[in-house]
Amino acid sequence: MIDKHSMINDRAPGSEDKNLVTHVQVITLKIATFSAIQTNYFLTFMVRLPLYLKFTVLLFCTIMIIFVLILGRPFFSPLVMAVVLSLLLHPLCSRLESLRIPRAFSALLSMLVVFAFLSVVFMFFSYQVKQIASEMPEAGTKFDFAVDKASFWLEENFDIEQEAQSVYLKDAMSNLLEGSSAMLSTTVGMTADIIAASILLFFSMFFLLYYRKFFVEFLYKITEDTRSHLRKLLYRIEDVIKSYILGIITVVGIMAVFNTLGLYLIGIEYAIFFGVLAACLTIIPYLGVIIGSLLPIGYAFLMKDDLWYPVAVAALFSFVQFMEGNFITPNIVGDKVSLNPFAVLLALFAGGLIWGPIGMILSIPVAAVTKVIFDEVDSLKPFGFLLGTPPKKRRVATFPEKSPKPVKKKVLQD
């Protein structure tokens, strides 16, 4: 008699793990096949619908997607950020793996580079803020003098008594203090959200780098395209993300040098802090420059006795923004992110409404990736054309054709 328990014990070690992996792969394949079939049915159904029903279904799906993104903001925003950073760190991680470093350590070292850079930037800004805070009493004195001067000017020109102005200011301060408790609770809630988002970002980046081949294989299974077509699409997405982020980092570095030198020559203290901060805020197109320039302008207005300083700072940032928009960014970033300004503006406002400041930062790379996907799908190519820049018409030099010389008929004389 053969004992069944002895047969079980005589199995090769690790056979249960292999069977478990096989079952997981079979289940994943079934889920991918089911998803592909359902997607195919949905697309076939959409093709057969009338035009007005297509737009109705598309509008409904768009509204539902936006609602889910707003509702799941604490989950989706760090996840999308992790995807973008993982695509940026993929070449470095692959390079470390080629040096025979295990994949887990390669992913951790790649992430360590990002977090070390962010830590240095955070420490720099923290130190500069402490230095500026030490001058706040002097700035407060000058601010009080400016308020008294403005109050006297209002009373002299608009007949608004200083007592009425003080009553209005006291009411405004009392309202501000009443809302301080709500602001404190909101700040505590935001701190908890930031900690949770940072933890999710860290683990998402690690697993996206560690299991990247597994996720790519999953994409192969849920799509009907050939491997070469999907591989080409993934390479284009990675190239767009990498070119955009590295280009933005280069642009930020150049603008930081320009801003710092300009502020130093004007005579503004903490020129490095204001110059680097304004350059970092240019990550948010259009709006970041305005926010970054208001801080040194306000500092120059409060700390300097002459009105020339804030005017010079405003002129400096206007010049730097002109150089960035017309020469620096087009030559460095190039045509990798070929989005027209209207699409960029809509993406910025949509990202801000959905995910706030993080959404504004992620809106441009997400819109660029969306355009790449639209350009690769035949039915979505018109939308990719709508997001892109208008094609430039090349002027071809045309030369007028020479008219043939008239042939003189010889008259035969009799």
Order of alpha helices (4+ residues) and beta strands (2+ residues): alpha-alpha-alpha-alpha-alpha-alpha-alpha-alpha-alpha-alpha-alpha-alpha-alpha-alpha-alpha-alpha-alpha
